[in-house]
Amino acid sequence: MDWNAEWYENKHGFVAEYGREMLSCVPENPEQSILDLGCGTGTLTHALLEKSASVTGLDSSPEMIATARRLYPGMDFRVLDARLMPWR
């Protein structure tokens, strides 16, 4: 599926807002690694930095990842189908 990242950012901001409540379920632990599957444009991925310094955002859409990288430079964002990820 092709995603329009600009449209997503402008019309679907509610998706990240729904997910914000889930952040309270993630423990703060600088030793943990967090993988955000289907990270989209990276809004919640960026917020997860409050929980750990090791956060990776993964999405199969190159356009969504390009936007995430532009919005949050220096973070680890990768274009990859979750079924093919190299981690266990």
C-alpha positions as CSV (number, residue, x, y, z in Angstrom):
1,M,0.0,0.0,0.0
2,D,1.3,3.5,-0.9
3,W,1.0,6.1,1.8
4,N,0.8,9.9,1.4
5,A,2.8,11.1,4.4
6,E,1.7,14.7,4.1
7,W,-1.9,13.7,4.0
8,Y,-1.4,11.4,6.9
9,E,0.2,14.1,9.0
10,N,-2.5,16.6,8.2
11,K,-5.6,14.4,8.4
12,H,-4.7,11.5,10.7
13,G,-3.0,13.1,13.7
14,F,-5.6,11.5,15.8
15,V,-3.8,8.1,15.3
16,A,-0.8,9.3,17.4
17,E,-3.1,10.9,19.9
18,Y,-4.9,7.5,20.5
19,G,-1.5,5.9,20.9
20,R,-0.2,8.4,23.5
21,E,-2.3,6.7,26.2
22,M,-0.3,3.5,25.6
23,L,3.0,5.2,26.4
24,S,2.1,5.0,30.1
25,C,2.3,1.2,29.8
26,V,5.9,1.4,28.6
27,P,8.4,1.3,31.6
28,E,11.2,3.9,31.7
29,N,14.4,1.9,31.4
30,P,17.5,3.3,29.6
31,E,18.7,-0.3,29.1
32,Q,15.8,-1.4,27.1
33,S,15.5,-1.3,23.3
34,I,12.1,-0.3,21.8
35,L,10.9,-1.2,18.4
36,D,8.0,0.8,17.0
37,L,6.4,-1.3,14.3
38,G,4.3,0.7,11.8
39,C,5.8,3.9,13.1
40,G,4.4,6.0,10.3
41,T,5.8,9.5,10.5
42,G,7.4,8.9,13.8
43,T,5.4,10.9,16.3
44,L,5.0,8.2,18.9
45,T,8.5,6.8,18.1
46,H,9.9,10.2,19.1
47,A,7.8,10.2,22.3
48,L,9.3,6.8,23.2
49,L,12.7,8.5,23.7
50,E,11.4,9.5,27.1
51,K,11.3,5.8,28.0
52,S,14.6,4.6,26.5
53,A,17.6,6.0,24.5
54,S,17.4,3.0,22.1
55,V,14.3,3.5,19.9
56,T,13.9,2.2,16.4
57,G,11.0,3.1,14.1
58,L,10.0,0.6,11.4
59,D,7.6,1.1,8.6
60,S,7.1,-0.5,5.1
61,S,6.4,2.9,3.5
62,P,9.4,4.8,2.2
63,E,7.4,8.0,2.1
64,M,6.4,7.7,5.8
65,I,10.0,7.0,6.8
66,A,11.3,9.9,4.8
67,T,8.9,12.2,6.6
68,A,9.9,10.7,10.0
69,R,13.6,11.2,9.2
70,R,12.9,14.8,8.2
71,L,10.8,15.5,11.4
72,Y,13.1,13.7,13.8
73,P,16.6,13.8,12.4
74,G,19.2,11.5,14.0
75,M,16.6,8.9,15.1
76,D,16.8,5.4,13.8
77,F,14.0,5.0,11.2
78,R,14.1,2.1,8.8
79,V,12.0,1.1,5.7
80,L,11.3,-2.6,6.2
81,D,8.4,-5.0,6.1
82,A,7.9,-6.3,9.6
83,R,7.8,-9.9,8.3
84,L,11.4,-9.5,7.2
85,M,12.9,-7.8,10.2
86,P,16.3,-9.2,11.3
87,W,15.5,-9.3,15.0
88,R,14.0,-12.1,17.0
